[in-house]
Structures are given as C-alpha cells and as structure tokens.
Amino acid sequence: GVSGVVDGVEVVVGHPDLFDERGWSVPDEVREAVADARDVGRVPVAVGRDGVAEGVVVVGDELRDGWEETVTALDRSGVEVVVLTGDDERAATVFSEHDAVSSVFAGVPPEGKAEAVGRLKERGVTVMVGDGTNDAPALAAADLGIALGGGTAMAADAADVAIVDDDLGSVATVFELARAAGRRVKGNIGWAFCYNAVAIPLAATGLLNPLFAAVAMGASSLLVVTNSSRALLSDE
C-alpha cells in the first residue's frame, strides 16, 4: 500500500490487512465490503484517513486472451505450469481449477515471488513469465526470464527474453523455438563428431589428400551453417 499526508491528514490506500497492521480502526461495513469483493474473485483496495478505514475500491484484472490455450500447450509439451500472483486465493481460483495448472501461489508479494522461484529452481530449470515491476525480482532470479510486451521497462531489463507483442501465446512459441534450436545444435555436433572421427585418422595416416581434406572441411562447415539456417525457413 501507499500512504501520505494530504492537507495535514494522513491517508492510506492499500491491502485491507495493512490497516490492521497499523492498528487502524476498520468498521464492520468495510470488512463486509472486502469479503464481498473477494467472494466474487475481485481485489479489494481499502482507503482510510486519520486512523480509520473509510471505504473500499474494488478492482479486477482482465485475464489475457489465450491464456488457457497457452497453459494447455505448455502442459502438453511437458512443462509444469505454476502461477504466482499477488491476488487473494479466491481471485486466483480460476487458475487453480484449470487442469493444466499444477500449482497456484496466491497473495505473494514481489519478494515472495523471487523466493518461490528460488524454491522451484531446486526442482529443475525454471522459467518465469511476467510483465510488471513486481515481477522483476522473480524474472531476474529464474533460469530464464521472459518479459511480455506492453509491460514495464524494469521487467524487460530484468528478463533474458523480451517478447515484442503482448500475446501470451508467444511464450509457447519461445519454448518451441528453444527446443528446435537444441535439436539443431545436437545434430550439428553429431555431424561434426562423426566427420572428424573418420577424417582425422585418414588425414593422419596420409590416406586423405590434403587438398581434398581442406575442401571437405569447408564443406563440413558449410553443411553446419546450412542446417542451422534451415530454422529460418522451417515451421519447426
């Protein structure tokens, strides 16, 4: 939350629990408004002055288009999908009810997201996707941070990959491209190993003409470059 002094009056806007932590008075009607907002999956923001919570502003995030298709595609490709959100558990119910989402951590503060990513890294390679300033610590802590377009500059700076557009489906594309690149690298290394395993003994024993060996070496390098360039023309 945030606080300040306006015309000599202390004003606080933020999480409803903030008022209890400060020892401010929270009327029953304000608590009821907070509960009602959470019951319908919205986020309540309390407003108060001079030690008393006086009202509640109810907000709600619009879920990104295509989020269900994206998490389903990631799940089918073997990626474990975990959702970290600062929203209340009831607001995060839509994620926990989706079959492709393995875990949901709700009510997580910015520093808590980074800690959660640290724990997930103990289980394997972790990729963090985010777009806000609050996501920056977690993006930096992950093995790979992906910042969505339309987000904050701080998130983009903390991430390893910045997606130009705001399409969540591009995240699945990043995974596909990474896998395709990995396959090409393995193929190139395999070819280079086989070529050298055959050519080096022949050249060392004098069975391979030096001129032919030089041409074959150039052809081998050209083959590796050509195989890598195929990714630009392929739908893979």
C-alpha positions in Angstrom: 0.0 0.0 0.0 0.9 3.7 0.0 0.5 6.4 2.5 0.9 10.2 2.6 -0.2 13.4 4.2 -2.8 15.5 2.4 -3.7 18.8 3.9 -2.3 17.6 7.2 -4.4 14.4 7.1 -2.7 11.0 6.9 -4.2 9.0 4.0 -3.6 5.3 3.4 -4.5 3.2 0.3 -3.7 -0.4 0.1 -4.3 -4.0 1.1 -7.0 -4.3 3.8 -4.6 -6.1 6.1 -2.4 -3.1 6.1 -4.9 -1.2 8.3 -5.0 -4.0 10.9 -1.1 -4.0 10.9 -1.1 -0.3 11.5 -3.7 -0.6 14.3 -6.3 1.5 12.4 -10.0 1.1 13.0 -11.8 -1.0 10.4 -15.6 -0.7 10.6 -17.7 -3.8 10.0 -19.2 -2.5 6.8 -15.7 -2.1 5.3 -14.8 -5.6 6.3 -18.0 -6.9 4.7 -17.2 -5.0 1.5 -13.8 -6.6 1.5 -15.3 -10.1 1.9 -17.9 -9.5 -0.8 -15.2 -8.4 -3.3 -13.1 -11.5 -2.6 -16.1 -13.8 -2.8 -16.6 -12.8 -6.5 -12.9 -13.0 -7.3 -12.2 -9.3 -7.2 -9.3 -7.5 -5.4 -10.4 -5.0 -2.6 -8.3 -2.0 -2.0 -9.1 -0.2 1.2 -8.9 3.6 1.7 -8.7 5.4 5.0 -7.6 8.5 6.8 -6.8 9.6 10.3 -6.6 6.1 11.7 -9.9 4.8 10.2 -10.6 2.7 7.1 -13.5 4.5 5.3 -14.1 2.7 2.1 -13.1 0.0 -0.4 -12.2 0.3 -4.1 -12.9 -3.0 -5.9 -10.7 -3.8 -8.9 -10.1 -6.8 -11.1 -7.6 -7.8 -13.7 -8.8 -8.9 -17.1 -7.3 -12.3 -17.9 -5.1 -12.2 -21.0 -6.7 -13.6 -24.2 -5.5 -17.1 -25.0 -4.1 -17.9 -21.5 -6.0 -21.2 -21.3 -4.7 -22.3 -24.7 -1.1 -21.3 -23.7 -1.0 -23.2 -20.4 -2.6 -26.2 -22.1 0.0 -26.2 -24.8 2.8 -25.8 -22.3 1.4 -28.6 -20.1 1.1 -31.0 -23.1 4.7 -30.3 -24.1 5.8 -31.4 -20.6 6.2 -28.0 -18.9 4.9 -27.8 -15.3 2.8 -24.6 -15.1 2.9 -22.7 -11.7 1.0 -19.5 -11.2 2.4 -16.8 -8.8 0.0 -13.9 -8.1 -0.4 -11.2 -5.5 -4.1 -11.6 -5.7 -6.2 -13.2 -3.0 -6.7 -17.0 -3.2 -10.4 -16.6 -4.2 -9.3 -14.3 -7.0 -6.9 -17.0 -8.2 -9.5 -19.7 -8.2 -9.8 -19.5 -12.0 -6.2 -20.8 -12.3 -6.3 -23.5 -9.7 -9.4 -25.0 -11.3 -7.6 -25.4 -14.7 -6.3 -28.9 -15.3 -3.1 -27.6 -17.0 -2.0 -25.6 -13.9 -0.2 -27.7 -11.4 0.1 -25.2 -8.5 -1.1 -21.7 -7.6 0.5 -19.5 -5.0 -1.8 -16.6 -4.2 -1.2 -13.5 -2.1 2.5 -13.5 -2.9 4.4 -10.1 -2.5 7.1 -9.2 -5.0 10.0 -10.5 -2.9 7.9 -13.7 -2.3 7.8 -14.3 -6.0 11.6 -14.4 -6.2 11.7 -16.7 -3.2 9.2 -19.0 -4.8 11.2 -19.1 -8.0 14.3 -20.0 -5.9 12.5 -23.0 -4.4 11.2 -24.1 -7.8 14.8 -24.0 -9.2 15.7 -26.7 -6.7 13.3 -29.0 -8.6 14.6 -28.2 -12.1 15.1 -25.5 -14.8 12.7 -22.6 -14.1 11.2 -20.1 -16.5 9.4 -17.0 -15.2 7.0 -15.0 -17.3 5.9 -11.6 -16.2 5.3 -8.0 -17.3 5.1 -5.8 -14.2 7.6 -4.1 -11.9 6.6 -6.5 -9.2 7.7 -9.4 -11.4 11.2 -8.0 -11.9 12.9 -9.8 -8.9 11.4 -13.1 -9.9 12.4 -12.6 -13.6 16.0 -12.0 -12.6 16.0 -15.0 -10.2 14.7 -17.5 -12.7 17.0 -19.6 -15.0 15.2 -17.8 -17.9 13.1 -14.7 -17.5 10.6 -13.8 -20.2 9.0 -10.3 -20.3 5.9 -9.7 -22.2 5.5 -6.7 -24.5 3.4 -3.9 -23.0 4.9 -4.4 -19.6 7.2 -2.2 -17.6 10.8 -1.3 -18.6 12.0 -2.7 -15.3 10.6 -6.1 -16.2 12.1 -6.1 -19.6 15.5 -5.1 -18.1 15.4 -8.0 -15.6 14.4 -10.6 -18.2 16.6 -12.6 -20.5 14.0 -12.6 -23.3 11.6 -9.8 -24.2 8.6 -10.6 -26.4 7.7 -7.6 -28.6 4.0 -8.2 -28.7 1.6 -8.7 -25.8 0.4 -12.1 -27.0 0.7 -14.7 -24.2 0.8 -17.4 -26.9 4.2 -16.2 -27.9 5.5 -17.8 -24.7 4.7 -21.3 -26.1 6.5 -20.2 -29.3 9.6 -19.4 -27.3 9.7 -22.9 -25.9 9.2 -24.4 -29.4 12.0 -22.3 -30.8 14.3 -23.3 -27.9 13.6 -26.9 -28.5 14.1 -26.7 -32.2 17.4 -24.8 -31.7 18.5 -27.5 -29.2 17.8 -30.2 -31.8 19.8 -28.4 -34.4 22.7 -27.9 -32.1 22.8 -31.6 -31.2 22.5 -32.5 -34.9 25.4 -30.2 -35.8 27.6 -31.6 -33.0 26.8 -35.1 -34.0 27.7 -34.5 -37.6 31.0 -32.7 -36.7 31.9 -35.6 -34.3 31.3 -38.2 -37.0 33.1 -36.3 -39.7 36.2 -35.7 -37.5 36.2 -39.3 -36.2 36.5 -40.5 -39.8 38.5 -37.7 -41.5 41.2 -37.1 -38.8 42.5 -40.7 -38.8 42.6 -40.8 -42.6 44.4 -37.5 -42.8 46.9 -38.6 -40.1 47.8 -41.8 -41.9 48.2 -40.0 -45.3 45.2 -41.7 -46.8 43.4 -38.4 -47.4 44.8 -35.9 -49.9 45.5 -32.6 -48.1 43.6 -30.6 -50.8 40.6 -32.9 -50.5 40.8 -32.6 -46.8 40.7 -28.8 -47.0 37.7 -28.9 -49.3 35.9 -31.5 -47.1 36.5 -29.3 -44.1 35.0 -26.3 -45.8 32.0 -28.4 -47.0 31.5 -29.7 -43.4 31.4 -26.2 -42.0 29.0 -25.1 -44.8 26.7 -28.0 -44.0 26.5 -27.0 -40.4 25.7 -23.4 -41.3 23.1 -24.5 -43.8 21.5 -26.9 -41.3 21.2 -24.1 -38.8 19.8 -21.6 -41.4 17.0 -24.1 -42.2 15.3 -23.0 -39.0 14.6 -19.6 -40.6 12.7 -21.3 -43.4 11.1 -24.1 -41.4 7.8 -24.1 -39.4 9.6 -26.3 -36.9 
